């Protein structure tokens, strides 16, 4: 794996920003992720661990309709690459298995899907990204993903969501934080790039509790990337039903931006921030509706970070 230097371009926003990081890593190329739906389900939906999924989850709300409607992996990859070339002038691509649990199948079946996805336009495909749950990772699947690292950069994305088992129980996660720790142990010396995904804003977690997420990320050097999301309430979720009956406190945009300003100084400076927030489809979003486009939200958050002079990692170890 190439070592990326900490240059001013990456840090111009005060944090280790994924977009500039990609451009430096790939010599100025415009790199975009192509979302692929492999048709997986989830052990928290099919009955092996539970039914109904996590209480915040409607999987469709986090999957663009263009990928949901494409019937084959081949078609999704080809059409996704073409859209990114035309709409975003993309040069290179990371194939991203995103919806549901993308290691929830025998290794030989996973290999068939991954091979198919990576076999089209190979000269322009530079990476494979696989989203999954920490309780659906084992040594055989890690070895399979590692087998691609001689040709591609491969990152394994796991849902941390919360570091508190009480929260994981309340959201019907179907696994606990120890499952994540076990998965991270399996990839301690792996060639894979590890990303963890967190959700901030569960109404029973205080600000102090949420800031502790940084400590947990920092103590695992194998974590290279993070995705920070604020809690969404969406149609088709258990939380959506509860929220409509009795609304509860959620982040307002300015409040969330200020929270990130307090969090980022506590996060190791080498951790690359892939996302600071997430968005679901507008037609499914119940709350919080900030009434802005993705680019406008990003601008507001970045401006707040700059105004406050925030520097990622500047307070590591002080909280």
ABEGO torsion letter per residue (X at the ends): XBBBBBBAAAAAAGBBBAAAAAAAAAGGBBBBBBBBBAGBBBAAAAGAAEBGEBAABBAAAABBAAAAABABAAAAAAAAAAAAAAAAGBABBBBBBABEBAABBBAAAAAAAAAAAAABGAAABABBBBBBBAAABBAAAAAAAAAAAAABBBBBBBBAGBABAAAAAAAGAGBBAAAAAAAAAAAAABABBBBBBBBBGBAABBAAAAAAAAAAAAABAABABBBBBBBBBBBGBAAAAAAAABBBBBBBAAAAAAAAAAAAAABBAABBBABABBBBBAAABAOBBAGBBAAAAAAAAAAAAAAAGBBBGAABGAX
